[in-house]
Amino acid sequence: MTMHRVGRDITVLADSLEVPGIGFLPVNAFVLHAEEPVVVDTGVGLPDRDFLEAVGSTIDPADVRWIWLTHPDRDHTGGLFALLEAAPQARIITTYIGAGIMSTERPLPLERVFLLNPGQSLDVGDRTLSAFRPPLFDNPATVGFYDDRSRACFSSDCFGAPMPSADLAEGDDAGALVPEQLRAAQLLWATVDSPWVHTVDADKYLATVRPLREMDPEIVLSTHLPAATGLTSRMVDSISAAPGSDPFIGPDQQELERMLAGFEPGGQAPGPVRAPEEAPAEAAAPGAPT
């Protein structure tokens, strides 16, 4: 995990995950150094990540007042409960659906939940955070926000893009890719993460993109993209093309075995995975019919 500042009052906690066959996916969280400090998402939950330590290197966790979860997927909530324990004054910003989804894994302390819907806003002392639903999303509880003071849009997964290397994925500038590369990577991510975009009425979809274009943020901060400054118009043009882009088709079993072969010493593929109906009789449970 690396850390860098965007503007005067935003710290990016940058992480990444390798996705075989696709690239390196950025996984960012953020600290907004407002009068009432806000942590935006809480990273992945892998055992080799210490999200609380990362937060503590940029702010005393006890000073955190808000934890804005853009949505309750596991790559956004990994460090949540450790942060709640270290930040006793912090409240979790989510939606009714988001709170319900998270509670299926571990009960949330409801007295620390603050429900905020798209179209509503939150005063954090020196600025107002305006909640909105991004045009692209993979979870019904997704809510991003616009910070009127820094002119930054926290857009959750909307502008994601896999990168060619971990260094680029954890870098500080989405513009490190040439425009054609960035557009192709964003359209790939759009079709992976929001496959429903191919089934929608294009005009209705573009109507959901229009408010983001009108918002015209100077900085776009996405969980799955390095920070993007001064690129908003170009990136909005890219996601506007998502309904007409080629659908993503993931690897099948044959492709998986080819990938696994690359991990084996000497490049030898493991034996084929046996389908359940082909399991030998001796593998059946005792007493089961054969």
Buried (B, 14 or more C-beta within 10 A) or exposed (E): BBBBBBBEBBBBBBBBBEEEEBBBBBBBBBBBBBEBBBBBBBBBBEEEBEBBEBBBEBBEBEEBBBBBBBBBBEBBBBBBBBBBEBBEEBBBBBBEBBBEBBEEEEEBEEEBBBBBEBEEBBEBEEBBBBBBBBBBBBBEBBBBBBBEBBBBBBBBBBBBBBBEEBEBBBBBBBBBBEEEBBBBBBBBBBBBBBEEBBEBEEEEBBEBBEEBBEBEBBBBBBBBBBBBBEBBEBBBEBBBEBBEBEEBEEEEEEEBBEEBEEEEEEEEEEEEEEEEEEEEEEEEEEEEEE
